[in-house]
Amino acid sequence: MDINFYKIQFAKNDLIVANFLHSPPPGEEEKQQLSYIMCKRHSGIGGNGLIFLLPGKNHTLKIELFRPSGEKDSLLFDGLFCSGRFAFDFGLVENETITIESGESTYKLTVIDSNNLQINIGKPFFMNSGEELKEEPDKDYNTIIAVENKRYAITPIQLAGRNFGIHFPGEFNKNTLKDLSLSITEMTKGEESFQPVFSQIFSREEMSTTVWMNKKRIDFCSAAGAACIASVINGFSEREVLLHMNGEDLFIQWNNYTNNLLVTGTPKYVFAGTYYTEI
């Protein structure tokens, strides 16, 4: 079996995109096997997931995402960005709105220009309660956690169905923060678990964010959005910020009226090729 693919990354989350819009797709078991062998970094192509582009029920494009373990996964917004870039560049859409089906849901991306796409990733919620999160003056959004006898202020946020805990460290030492990220991940389990996110504020319109995978899959788009929301509700930034993450620049807008978060970014091609396998 020859599989034509493109490797595309968004904020350094590298994903393999395989187009089966005009050819019979592999079966479910074959998709699992393909993701397992193709995502391997030494013997395969290497990637954080394999995306199958398929015909949609009501729209041109449907995507399915499989993890490197072979498991079918829920959607990553990073994957939507990569799929949308491919769809636009190869003429799979006819206007500036790209509609993509995933599972039972439908998502829309807006083409800003030939390089940049924008997506609405939804509204933020308080972690665990399910209550919609909005900016309120004088409200304390933080919780304190203790790690190795030190106390850290964490802003817990649920965005796009994922839990994040954002911390604004006084000193941005990546080695120290990586160890802290691992410690927090190990001590939080079940409903209390969240992905640690570390942010540094440069001005009211600019910030940077760092996140480590800690053996979990990460949606960098959602993590960046959560960091922006945390900076706003803590009084550190405006609702429109330029956010630097993994060497990439994202423009993030938290709409004051709809409470939705818009992320604009640039998915980038890594390389393309044909992968041969006998499965």
N, C-alpha and C positions, 0 to 999 in steps of 0.2 A: 504494500500500500504506500503510495506516494502522497504526502500531505504538504501542500503549499502553505506557508505560514509567514506571518510578520511578527516580529518581537517589538512591542511598543511599551514605553514606560511613562508613568505619570508620577511625578515627585519621587522618582527612583523605585517605584513599585513596578517591576518588570513583569509583563504578562505576554503570553503567546496567543496570537489571534489566528484562528484557522477558519477560512471562509468555505461554508458548505451551502451557500444560498442557491447555487445552480448545479449541485451534484448531490447524490444520495449521502446522507450523513452516516457515520458509524452508529452501531447499536449502543445501548446504554453500557453494556459491559466493555465494549471496545473503547468507549469514551473514557471510562475509568482507567483502563490499561494505558491508553495513549497519554493521559495526563500524568500518570505515574512515571512513564519512561521518558517523555519529552521534557518534563520539568526538571529532571535531574541535571545538576550543574556540571558534572564531570563526564557523564556518559551520554547525556541528552543535549537538548538546546539550553536548558536552564531557565527557570522562571518561577514566579510566585503563584502561577496558576495558568490554566489553559482555557481559553474562551472559544466556544464554538458559535459561529455566526450562522443562524438558521432562518428560514422563512417564518415570519410571524403569522398569527391567526388573523389579525385585523390590520396589521401594518407590515411594511417591507421587512423589518428586521426583528429577530428575536435572538437573545444570547443566553447561553448556558455556561456557567463557570465551574470548573473542576479544580480542586486543590492538588498540589504535588503528591499528596497521599493517595489520590485517586477518588476521593470523596467529592460528591457534588456539593456545591457550596451556595450559600445565599449571596446576593449581589454585593459587589464592591463598587462604590462610586468611581474609584480609580479605573475599574474595568469598563464602566460606562464611558468615561473620557476616552480611553484607548479605542473602544469599539466605535465611538462616534467619530473620532478622527479618521479611522479607516473608512467608514461609511461615506463621509464627506469627500475624502480625497479620491475615492474610486467610483464616484458618481452613483452611489446607492440611494441617495436622497436628492430630491429635486428642488428643495428650498432651504431656507436658513434655519429651519426647525427640524431636528433629527428625533424621531420617535422610535423608542426601543422597548420591546417587550422583554420582561424577565419574570418567570414564574407567572403569577396571576396579575402582576402589576405592569404599568406602563410609565415610562420615564421620557422626559423631553430635554434635549440639549439645544442650546441656541448657538449658532455659529456667529462669533463676533467678527472674525476675519479668517484668513487662510491658515492661521496657526492656533488661534485661541477659541476655546469653547467655554460655554457657561452652563451651569446646571443648578437647579433649585433642589437643595438636599433636605428641605423641610424645616420644621419648627423644633426648637430645643425643649427638653423636658427635665424636670427634676429627677435625678436618678432614684429609682425604686418606687417613687410615689406615682409616677405617670402624670403628674400635674404639669401643665404647660408652663415653661419658664419665661418670665418677662422681666425686663429691667425695672426695678423698683428702688427709688431713692432711700438711702439709709438702711437697706436690708443687708444682712450679713449672709452671704451665700456659701461661706466656707465651713469646712469641717477640719478638725485637727486629728492627725494620726501620729502615732509614736513609732519610730523605727530606731532600734538600738539606742534607746534613751534620749533620742532627739525628736523634737516636735516639728511637724511640717503642716502648713496650711494648704489644704487641697480644696479646689472648687469642683465638686462633682456635677457632671452634666451628662444627660442622655441625648444623643443625637443620632438620627438614622438607625435607631434600634440598638445602638452600641453605647456602652458606658465608658466615660472618660473621667479621669481625675487630673485637673490641671494645677500645676505648681509653678510659681514664679520665684525662682531661686535668687538670692542676693548675689551669689557668685556662680558663674556659668562654667563649671569645670565638667567637661563631658565624661571623663572617667569616673568621677564621683557620682554624677547623676545616673550613669549607666548602672552602677552598682545599686544605687537607691531604687531605680526602676525595677530591677530584679528582685530586691528585697520586698518592695511593695506588692509586686505580683505574687510572690510566694506566700505572703501573709494574708492576702485577701482572696477569699474563695466564694463560690456560689453566687448568690444574689448580690453580695457585697463586693464582688470582683470588678475591677475597672482597669482600663489601660492608662498607665501613667503618661502624662504629657508635660513637657517642660518648656516654658516660654520665657523669652527675654524681650523686654520692651525697649525700643530705641526712641520712639516719639509717639505722639497720639495717633499717628497715621502709619507707623511702621513697627514691625516686630518680627521675631524669628521663633521657630518652634522645632523642637527635637523630640523624637519618639523612637523607642527601641522595640523590636518585635517580641522579644522575650518568649520565643517559641510559639507565639500566637500570630495569626494573620492580622494585618493592620490595613485599615482603609485610611490612607493618608489624607484624603479629601475630608473625611469626617473628623479626623483628629485635628486638622487645621481649623475647621469650622468651629469645633468645640473650644479651641484655644482663643479664637477671636471673640466668641461669646463671653468666655471667662474674663478676658481683658476688659470688655465693655462693662460688665456688671460689677467688676472690681474698681471701676473708675480709671483704668489705665489708658484707654484708647477710645477713639471715635468708633462709629459703627461701620465705617469703611476703612479697611487697612490693607496695606501691602504686607504680605506675610512671606517670609523666606523659610523654606523647608527643603532639606536634602539638596541644597544647591539650586532649587527652583523657586520661582516667584509666583505666588498666587494672590489674586485680588479678591478680597472677601467683603461682602456687604450683608449686614444684618438689617433687614427692612423693618423700620419702626412701626409701620402700619399693619403689615401682614404677619409679622414675626417670623417670616421665612428667611433662610440663609441662602445666599447666592455665592457660588464659588466659580471664579474664572481662572482657567489655567491652560497650559500648553502641553498636550501629550506629544511625546517625541518618539520617532522611529529609532530602533537600535540596529536591527538588520533584518533581512528577509532571506528565505531559502526554501528548500524542499527537503522534507524529512522522510526517509524510507524506513518502514518497519514491516515485518512479516506477520504481525498479529492479524 
